[in-house]
Amino acid sequence: MTGFDKSAAALPACRRLRIEFDPAPLLAEWDLALWPAAEITLAAGRKRCFLLGGVGDHAPRPRSQLAQLPAVRRLLTEELPGRLLRAHYSLLEPGSRVTVHSDGQRQHAFYNRSVRLHLPLVSNPGCVVYAAGGLYQPLPGEIWMLDNLRPHGALNHGNAARIHLIVDLEPDPRLLQLVSDPCAEEAVEDPPLMHALHAQPSRLARGLARLRRHRPLGRLHCPPAAPARVVVHIGRHRAASTWLQTRLFPRLSPWVCSDRRLASRLQATRFDPQRFRRFVLARCAGPQRPGGDPQLLLLSREALSFARRGTLLRTAENLARAWPEARIVCVLREQRDLLVSLYLWRTCKHFQTLSLAEFAQRLLASPERELLFHHPVIETYQQVLGRPRLLVLPYEQLRRTPQVFLRQLLDFIAPGQTPPSGLAPVNQTLRQTGAVRGLLAANRLVRRLSPFAPAVRQLLGPSTWSLLRRRLADFNRLRVSRLAASWRPGGALELPPEVLARDLPEIAASNARVEQLTDLDLRSWGYLSSRR
């Protein structure tokens, strides 16, 4: 229809049309296209990606992404009434808004000859649209007409992103008939939301919004739904934590988060559960598309069990606030074996030159001695989340009977799933005394070169320097130790009994407390025990 004049047509400010669409095929295609950064505008939590036309571009010119979206293309070109002029995705993040404005101020000629339709794809009860003094709540699958020449805006006060497909059409008689046909939509009465929509941001907030508007983005992601089951691994140190989060967990679920900021976020005194959930889901290794919503979300970080008592309690409480039904997995390790493993790990990675006895004595005189006592961690998480939702397994079971270990773990976090095959064995540094002597000799050589380290770090840069240190540590563990062991093997490295003599009763009491809390028989796995 040529010559359409919206200002003279007396259209309603906002109206739900008597036609609907199926959002599922559109959501299934949400992440198929890579959105170029230049085509996304971000301003105070708003993201926009054009599929047809663009800002200042009023010709119906398809973008490259539209060719990869057959369901969207079919809806736009075959199912909607009217001639298509422009279309774009609009994502409104939780807590963000579109301030009240009128589109006719800058592009009156274009908007005066077009009718704007909103097609909600993802929404929540906290999402409202403001139009001419009223608040409306469009739901997914509905089609709404909005007169954008009048003052309008939007607000997302919920805990998930709002996604609309917004279309500008040159109307035909069928579309005008749908718009003029009265529908049963009603404005929402919510004074707090109305106040939040009209509240004016401070000058500082407006300045930050202008800065964010020009920040480039890589792609738009559909926020995943709430996971069906959340499992948090709070593994103790040197208890296969890295092996679990990098080898086993990705085989059980594509949704694995092991971000190093997990612990610091959970230990915060000002904790926002919704913000933490968004943080975790945004950093998962899982597929960022609605068709891949997490059925099993796995969080894994050692630091979730390494904290002072007060901080540990706050960590567990914040985790319960974010996911009240979360399940907790904790893997323990026998204390004498743990000390030897810590010593070998730091000898390889941190190039220390101490003997095992010297290292153990220093550790027992430092706050790190808490690594040897497992019962505070188990008590805290059981107190907050309940005993049935905490699984405690000994590391020794993984070393001796891995299939039994995996079966117990799977029965707890993913019942019915078969244990994955072909998993690489848990890494283990050689424990021969000859291998240790070779490592210590290599470390003394590295220490002699340490005065040159700052200059080399400045020459190479922090990232290259960090990579060089990791490669050197791996070379220490995989090459130097094996070469030294083959040259002069020696016996197995053992902790001198006198080193732990003073702490033996306390360690045994901690193990006995763990047995009471978990019904495990740690003594059968070689743990120190007060039982005779």
C-alpha positions as CSV (number, residue, x, y, z in Angstrom):
1,M,0.0,0.0,0.0
2,T,1.6,3.2,-1.2
3,G,0.9,6.6,0.3
4,F,0.2,5.2,3.8
5,D,0.1,8.0,6.5
6,K,0.3,6.7,10.0
7,S,-0.2,10.0,11.7
8,A,-3.6,10.3,9.8
9,A,-4.6,6.7,10.3
10,A,-5.4,7.0,14.0
11,L,-3.8,3.7,15.0
12,P,-4.0,2.5,18.6
13,A,-0.8,3.1,20.7
14,C,-0.4,-0.7,21.4
15,R,-2.5,-3.6,20.4
16,R,-2.2,-7.4,20.3
17,L,-3.2,-8.7,16.9
18,R,-5.4,-11.7,16.4
19,I,-2.7,-13.7,14.7
20,E,0.1,-15.7,16.4
21,F,3.4,-17.5,15.4
22,D,5.4,-20.4,16.7
23,P,8.6,-19.0,18.3
24,A,10.3,-22.5,18.6
25,P,11.7,-22.7,15.0
26,L,13.0,-19.1,15.3
27,L,14.7,-19.9,18.7
28,A,16.3,-23.0,17.2
29,E,18.1,-20.8,14.7
30,W,19.1,-18.1,17.1
31,D,22.8,-19.0,17.3
32,L,23.3,-20.4,13.8
33,A,24.6,-17.1,12.4
34,L,27.6,-15.2,13.6
35,W,26.6,-11.6,14.2
36,P,29.2,-9.1,13.0
37,A,30.3,-6.7,15.7
38,A,29.6,-3.7,13.5
39,E,25.9,-4.6,13.2
40,I,25.2,-4.8,17.0
41,T,24.5,-1.7,19.0
42,L,24.9,-1.9,22.8
43,A,23.6,0.8,25.1
44,A,22.8,0.2,28.8
45,G,22.0,-3.5,28.4
46,R,20.5,-3.3,25.0
47,K,21.7,-5.4,22.0
48,R,20.4,-5.1,18.4
49,C,21.2,-7.1,15.3
50,F,19.6,-6.2,11.9
51,L,18.5,-8.9,9.6
52,L,16.9,-6.6,7.0
53,G,17.9,-2.9,6.5
54,G,19.5,-0.9,9.2
55,V,19.7,2.4,11.0
56,G,19.2,5.1,8.3
57,D,18.8,2.3,5.7
58,H,15.1,2.2,4.7
59,A,15.4,-0.1,1.6
60,P,14.5,-3.7,2.3
61,R,18.1,-4.9,1.9
62,P,18.7,-8.4,3.4
63,R,21.7,-8.9,5.6
64,S,24.0,-11.9,5.2
65,Q,22.7,-13.6,8.4
66,L,19.2,-13.8,7.0
67,A,20.3,-16.4,4.4
68,Q,21.2,-18.8,7.3
69,L,17.8,-18.5,9.0
70,P,15.2,-20.2,6.9
71,A,12.4,-20.2,9.5
72,V,12.9,-16.5,10.2
73,R,13.0,-15.7,6.4
74,R,9.8,-17.7,5.8
75,L,8.0,-15.9,8.6
76,L,9.1,-12.5,7.4
77,T,8.5,-12.9,3.7
78,E,5.5,-15.3,3.6
79,E,3.5,-15.2,6.8
80,L,3.4,-11.5,7.9
81,P,0.9,-9.2,6.1
82,G,2.4,-6.2,4.3
83,R,5.6,-5.3,2.5
84,L,8.7,-5.9,4.7
85,L,10.9,-2.8,5.1
86,R,13.1,-3.6,8.1
87,A,13.7,-6.3,10.7
88,H,16.0,-6.7,13.6
89,Y,16.5,-8.7,16.8
90,S,16.3,-6.8,20.0
91,L,17.7,-8.2,23.3
92,L,17.1,-6.4,26.6
93,E,19.2,-7.7,29.4
94,P,17.9,-8.2,33.0
95,G,17.7,-4.9,34.8
96,S,17.9,-2.8,31.7
97,R,15.4,-0.6,29.9
98,V,14.6,1.4,26.7
99,T,13.9,4.9,27.9
100,V,10.7,6.5,26.9
101,H,11.2,8.2,23.5
102,S,9.5,8.7,20.1
103,D,11.0,7.4,16.9
104,G,9.5,10.1,14.7
105,Q,11.9,12.8,15.8
106,R,14.7,11.7,13.5
107,Q,13.1,9.4,10.9
108,H,9.6,10.6,10.7
109,A,9.2,10.0,7.0
110,F,10.1,6.3,7.3
111,Y,8.2,5.5,10.4
112,N,5.1,7.5,9.3
113,R,4.7,5.1,6.3
114,S,5.3,1.9,8.2
115,V,3.7,-0.2,11.0
116,R,5.9,-1.7,13.7
117,L,5.2,-5.2,15.0
118,H,6.8,-6.9,18.0
119,L,7.2,-10.6,17.9
120,P,8.3,-11.8,21.4
121,L,10.6,-14.9,21.4
122,V,11.8,-15.0,25.0
123,S,10.1,-13.1,27.9
124,N,9.4,-13.2,31.6
125,P,6.8,-11.6,33.9
126,G,9.1,-8.7,34.7
127,C,9.2,-7.5,31.0
128,V,6.8,-4.7,30.1
129,V,6.3,-2.4,27.1
130,Y,5.2,1.2,27.7
131,A,3.0,2.9,25.2
132,A,1.1,6.2,25.6
133,G,0.7,6.0,29.3
134,G,0.1,2.2,29.7
135,L,2.1,-0.9,30.4
136,Y,1.7,-4.1,28.4
137,Q,3.2,-7.6,28.7
138,P,3.6,-9.3,25.3
139,L,4.1,-13.0,25.6
140,P,6.1,-15.3,23.3
141,G,4.1,-16.4,20.2
142,E,1.9,-13.2,20.2
143,I,2.2,-10.4,17.7
144,W,1.8,-6.9,18.9
145,M,1.5,-3.6,17.0
146,L,3.3,-0.6,18.6
147,D,2.9,3.0,17.3
148,N,6.5,4.2,17.6
149,L,5.6,7.8,16.6
150,R,4.1,8.1,20.1
151,P,6.2,8.0,23.3
152,H,7.1,4.4,24.1
153,G,9.7,2.4,26.0
154,A,10.4,-1.0,27.5
155,L,11.7,-2.4,30.8
156,N,13.1,-5.8,31.8
157,H,12.7,-6.1,35.5
158,G,13.0,-9.9,35.5
159,N,15.9,-12.3,35.9
160,A,16.3,-13.4,32.3
161,A,16.9,-11.6,29.0
162,R,14.0,-10.5,26.8
163,I,14.3,-11.1,23.1
164,H,11.9,-9.6,20.5
165,L,12.0,-9.8,16.7
166,I,10.9,-6.2,15.7
167,V,9.6,-5.7,12.2
168,D,8.7,-2.6,10.2
169,L,6.1,-3.2,7.5
170,E,4.5,-1.1,4.8
171,P,0.9,-2.2,5.6
172,D,-1.6,-3.8,3.3
173,P,-5.4,-3.9,3.8
174,R,-5.2,-7.2,5.8
175,L,-2.7,-5.7,8.3
176,L,-4.8,-2.6,8.7
177,Q,-7.8,-4.8,9.4
178,L,-5.9,-6.7,12.0
179,V,-4.8,-3.5,13.7
180,S,-8.3,-2.0,13.7
181,D,-9.9,-5.2,15.1
182,P,-10.3,-4.8,18.9
183,C,-8.5,-7.3,21.0
184,A,-8.7,-8.2,24.6
185,E,-5.3,-6.8,25.7
186,E,-5.3,-4.9,29.0
187,A,-2.7,-2.5,30.4
188,V,-0.9,-3.6,33.5
189,E,-1.2,-1.6,36.7
190,D,2.2,-1.6,38.3
191,P,3.3,1.8,39.8
192,P,6.9,0.6,40.7
193,L,7.6,-0.5,37.2
194,M,6.2,2.7,35.8
195,H,8.4,4.7,38.1
196,A,11.5,2.6,37.2
197,L,10.7,3.1,33.5
198,H,10.5,6.9,33.8
199,A,13.3,7.4,36.4
200,Q,16.0,9.5,34.9
201,P,19.6,8.1,35.2
202,S,22.3,10.2,36.7
203,R,24.9,12.1,34.6
204,L,27.5,9.4,35.5
205,A,25.2,6.6,34.4
206,R,24.5,8.4,31.1
207,G,28.2,8.8,30.5
208,L,28.9,5.1,31.2
209,A,26.0,4.2,28.9
210,R,27.6,6.2,26.1
211,L,30.9,4.5,26.6
212,R,29.3,1.0,26.5
213,R,27.4,1.9,23.4
214,H,30.6,1.8,21.4
215,R,32.0,-1.4,22.9
216,P,32.2,-4.1,20.2
217,L,30.5,-7.4,20.6
218,G,31.1,-10.7,18.9
219,R,27.7,-12.3,18.8
220,L,24.3,-12.4,20.4
221,H,23.4,-15.4,22.7
222,C,20.1,-16.6,23.8
223,P,20.0,-16.9,27.6
224,P,19.7,-20.6,28.5
225,A,16.9,-21.9,30.7
226,A,17.3,-22.9,34.3
227,P,19.3,-26.1,34.5
228,A,17.5,-29.3,35.5
229,R,20.3,-30.3,37.8
230,V,23.3,-28.4,39.2
231,V,26.3,-30.3,40.6
232,V,29.2,-28.4,42.2
233,H,32.6,-30.1,42.7
234,I,34.5,-28.6,45.6
235,G,37.5,-30.9,45.2
236,R,40.3,-30.8,47.7
237,H,43.8,-30.0,46.6
238,R,45.7,-32.8,44.7
239,A,42.5,-35.0,44.6
240,A,42.1,-35.2,40.8
241,S,40.2,-31.9,40.6
242,T,41.8,-30.9,37.3
243,W,41.3,-34.3,35.8
244,L,37.6,-34.3,36.8
245,Q,36.9,-30.8,35.4
246,T,38.8,-31.2,32.2
247,R,38.5,-34.9,31.4
248,L,35.4,-36.5,33.0
249,F,32.9,-33.6,33.4
250,P,33.0,-32.5,29.7
251,R,32.1,-36.1,28.8
252,L,29.1,-36.1,31.1
253,S,27.7,-32.7,30.1
254,P,28.6,-29.9,27.7
255,W,27.7,-27.4,30.4
256,V,30.9,-27.2,32.6
257,C,32.1,-24.0,34.3
258,S,35.5,-23.9,36.0
259,D,36.1,-20.2,35.9
260,R,38.7,-19.1,38.4
261,R,36.4,-16.3,39.6
262,L,33.8,-18.8,40.9
263,A,35.1,-18.8,44.4
264,S,35.6,-15.0,44.7
265,R,32.0,-14.5,43.4
266,L,30.6,-16.9,45.9
267,Q,32.6,-15.5,48.8
268,A,31.3,-11.9,48.2
269,T,29.5,-10.3,51.1
270,R,27.1,-8.6,48.7
271,F,25.9,-11.5,46.7
272,D,23.2,-11.3,44.0
273,P,22.0,-14.9,43.1
274,Q,20.6,-13.8,39.7
275,R,23.8,-12.1,38.7
276,F,25.8,-15.1,39.8
277,R,23.6,-17.5,37.7
278,R,24.1,-15.3,34.7
279,F,27.8,-15.2,35.3
280,V,28.0,-19.0,35.4
281,L,25.8,-19.7,32.4
282,A,27.7,-17.1,30.3
283,R,31.0,-18.8,31.0
284,C,30.0,-22.4,30.5
285,A,31.6,-24.5,27.8
286,G,28.1,-25.5,26.7
287,P,26.2,-24.6,23.5
288,Q,24.8,-21.1,23.7
289,R,21.5,-21.7,22.0
290,P,18.0,-22.4,23.3
291,G,18.0,-25.9,21.8
292,G,20.9,-26.7,24.1
293,D,19.6,-25.7,27.5
294,P,21.6,-27.3,30.3
295,Q,20.1,-30.5,31.7
296,L,23.2,-31.0,33.8
297,L,25.3,-28.0,34.9
298,L,28.6,-28.8,36.4
299,L,30.7,-26.3,38.4
300,S,34.2,-27.3,39.4
301,R,36.7,-25.3,41.4
302,E,39.1,-26.3,44.2
303,A,38.9,-22.9,45.9
304,L,35.3,-23.6,46.9
305,S,36.7,-25.7,49.8
306,F,39.8,-23.6,50.6
307,A,38.7,-20.7,52.8
308,R,38.6,-19.7,56.4
309,R,35.6,-20.9,58.4
310,G,33.5,-17.7,58.0
311,T,34.2,-17.4,54.3
312,L,33.6,-21.0,53.7
313,L,30.2,-20.7,55.4
314,R,29.3,-17.7,53.3
315,T,30.4,-19.6,50.2
316,A,28.0,-22.4,50.9
317,E,25.2,-20.1,51.9
318,N,25.5,-18.1,48.7
319,L,25.7,-21.2,46.6
320,A,22.4,-22.4,48.3
321,R,20.9,-19.0,47.4
322,A,21.8,-19.3,43.8
323,W,20.8,-23.0,43.4
324,P,18.9,-24.4,46.5
325,E,18.8,-27.9,44.9
326,A,22.5,-28.1,44.0
327,R,24.4,-31.3,44.7
328,I,27.9,-31.2,46.1
329,V,30.8,-33.5,45.3
330,C,34.0,-33.6,47.4
331,V,37.0,-35.8,46.8
332,L,39.4,-36.4,49.8
333,R,43.0,-37.6,49.9
334,E,45.0,-39.3,52.6
335,Q,47.1,-36.7,54.4
336,R,50.5,-38.2,54.2
337,D,50.0,-39.0,50.5
338,L,48.7,-35.5,50.1
339,L,51.8,-33.9,51.5
340,V,54.0,-35.9,49.2
341,S,51.9,-35.0,46.2
342,L,52.0,-31.3,47.1
343,Y,55.7,-31.5,47.5
344,L,56.2,-33.1,44.0
345,W,53.8,-30.7,42.4
346,R,55.5,-27.6,43.8
347,T,58.9,-29.0,43.1
348,C,57.9,-29.4,39.4
349,K,55.9,-26.2,39.0
350,H,57.5,-23.7,41.4
351,F,61.1,-25.0,41.1
352,Q,61.6,-25.2,44.9
353,T,64.7,-26.8,46.2
354,L,63.5,-27.9,49.7
355,S,63.6,-31.5,50.9
356,L,60.3,-33.2,51.6
357,A,60.8,-32.9,55.4
358,E,61.6,-29.2,55.1
359,F,58.6,-28.6,52.9
360,A,56.2,-30.5,55.2
361,Q,57.5,-28.6,58.3
362,R,57.0,-25.2,56.6
363,L,53.5,-26.2,55.5
364,L,52.5,-27.4,58.9
365,A,53.6,-24.1,60.4
366,S,51.5,-22.0,57.9
367,P,47.8,-21.5,57.4
368,E,48.0,-24.1,54.6
369,R,47.9,-26.8,57.2
370,E,44.1,-26.6,56.9
371,L,44.5,-28.6,53.7
372,L,45.0,-31.7,55.9
373,F,41.7,-31.4,57.8
374,H,38.7,-32.3,55.7
375,H,35.9,-32.3,58.3
376,P,35.2,-28.4,58.4
377,V,34.4,-28.4,54.7
378,I,32.0,-31.4,54.9
379,E,30.4,-30.0,58.1
380,T,29.8,-26.6,56.5
381,Y,28.2,-27.9,53.3
382,Q,26.1,-30.5,55.1
383,Q,24.9,-27.8,57.5
384,V,23.8,-25.5,54.7
385,L,22.6,-27.9,52.0
386,G,21.8,-31.1,53.9
387,R,23.6,-34.4,54.2
388,P,21.7,-36.2,51.3
389,R,23.0,-33.6,48.8
390,L,26.7,-34.1,49.6
391,L,28.8,-37.0,48.1
392,V,32.2,-37.6,49.6
393,L,34.6,-40.0,47.8
394,P,38.2,-41.0,48.6
395,Y,40.8,-40.2,45.9
396,E,42.3,-43.6,46.6
397,Q,39.2,-45.3,45.2
398,L,39.8,-43.5,41.9
399,R,43.4,-44.7,41.8
400,R,42.6,-48.4,42.8
401,T,39.1,-49.1,41.5
402,P,38.2,-46.3,39.0
403,Q,35.1,-48.0,37.7
404,V,33.5,-48.2,41.2
405,F,34.5,-44.6,41.8
406,L,32.8,-43.5,38.5
407,R,29.7,-45.6,39.1
408,Q,29.1,-44.0,42.5
409,L,29.8,-40.5,41.1
410,L,27.4,-41.0,38.2
411,D,24.7,-42.5,40.4
412,F,24.8,-39.3,42.4
413,I,25.0,-36.6,39.6
414,A,23.6,-38.3,36.5
415,P,21.6,-41.5,37.3
416,G,21.3,-44.0,34.5
417,Q,24.3,-42.6,32.5
418,T,27.0,-45.1,31.5
419,P,30.6,-44.3,32.5
420,P,32.5,-42.8,29.6
421,S,35.3,-45.0,28.1
422,G,38.7,-44.0,26.9
423,L,39.5,-41.5,29.7
424,A,43.1,-40.7,30.1
425,P,44.6,-41.7,33.4
426,V,45.0,-39.3,36.3
427,N,48.4,-37.5,36.0
428,Q,51.0,-38.7,38.4
429,T,54.5,-37.4,38.9
430,L,57.2,-40.0,39.4
431,R,57.9,-40.7,43.1
432,Q,61.3,-42.3,43.0
433,T,63.9,-40.6,45.1
434,G,66.2,-40.5,42.1
435,A,63.6,-38.6,40.1
436,V,63.3,-36.1,43.0
437,R,67.1,-35.6,43.2
438,G,67.1,-34.9,39.5
439,L,64.3,-32.3,39.8
440,L,66.1,-30.6,42.7
441,A,69.3,-30.4,40.7
442,A,67.4,-28.9,37.7
443,N,65.6,-26.4,40.1
444,R,68.9,-25.3,41.5
445,L,70.1,-24.5,38.0
446,V,66.9,-22.5,37.3
447,R,67.3,-20.6,40.6
448,R,70.8,-19.5,39.5
449,L,69.2,-18.0,36.4
450,S,66.4,-16.3,38.4
451,P,68.2,-12.8,38.6
452,F,67.6,-12.6,34.9
453,A,63.9,-13.5,35.1
454,P,62.6,-9.9,35.4
455,A,64.5,-8.8,32.2
456,V,63.3,-11.9,30.3
457,R,59.7,-11.3,31.5
458,Q,59.8,-7.7,30.3
459,L,61.4,-8.8,27.0
460,L,58.8,-11.6,26.3
461,G,55.7,-10.1,27.9
462,P,53.5,-11.5,30.7
463,S,51.6,-14.0,28.5
464,T,54.6,-15.4,26.8
465,W,56.5,-15.6,30.1
466,S,53.6,-17.4,31.8
467,L,53.5,-19.9,28.9
468,L,57.3,-20.4,29.1
469,R,57.0,-21.2,32.9
470,R,54.2,-23.8,32.2
471,R,56.2,-25.4,29.5
472,L,59.3,-25.5,31.7
473,A,57.2,-27.0,34.5
474,D,55.9,-29.7,32.2
475,F,59.4,-30.4,30.9
476,N,60.5,-30.8,34.6
477,R,57.7,-33.3,35.3
478,L,57.7,-35.3,32.1
479,R,61.3,-35.2,31.0
480,V,63.7,-34.4,33.8
481,S,62.0,-36.6,36.4
482,R,61.9,-39.6,34.1
483,L,65.4,-39.2,32.9
484,A,66.7,-39.0,36.5
485,A,64.6,-42.0,37.5
486,S,65.9,-44.1,34.6
487,W,69.5,-43.1,35.5
488,R,69.2,-43.7,39.2
489,P,65.7,-44.9,40.2
490,G,66.0,-45.2,44.0
491,G,63.1,-46.2,46.3
492,A,59.7,-44.6,46.7
493,L,59.6,-41.2,48.3
494,E,58.2,-41.3,51.8
495,L,57.4,-38.8,54.5
496,P,59.6,-39.1,57.6
497,P,57.3,-40.2,60.5
498,E,58.7,-37.6,62.9
499,V,57.4,-34.8,60.7
500,L,53.8,-35.5,61.5
501,A,54.3,-36.7,65.0
502,R,52.8,-33.6,66.6
503,D,49.8,-33.4,64.3
504,L,48.9,-37.1,64.1
505,P,46.2,-36.9,66.8
506,E,44.5,-33.9,65.2
507,I,44.6,-35.5,61.8
508,A,43.2,-38.8,63.1
509,A,40.4,-36.9,64.9
510,S,39.5,-35.1,61.7
511,N,39.3,-38.3,59.8
512,A,37.2,-39.9,62.5
513,R,34.8,-36.9,62.3
514,V,34.6,-37.4,58.5
515,E,33.7,-41.0,59.0
516,Q,30.8,-39.9,61.3
517,L,29.6,-37.4,58.8
518,T,29.8,-39.6,55.7
519,D,29.7,-43.3,56.8
520,L,33.0,-43.8,54.9
521,D,35.5,-46.3,56.2
522,L,38.6,-44.2,55.7
523,R,40.8,-46.5,57.7
524,S,40.3,-49.2,55.0
525,W,41.8,-46.7,52.5
526,G,44.9,-46.1,54.7
527,Y,43.9,-42.9,56.4
528,L,45.2,-42.1,59.9
529,S,42.6,-43.2,62.5
530,S,42.3,-43.0,66.2
531,R,40.7,-46.4,66.3
532,R,42.9,-49.3,67.5
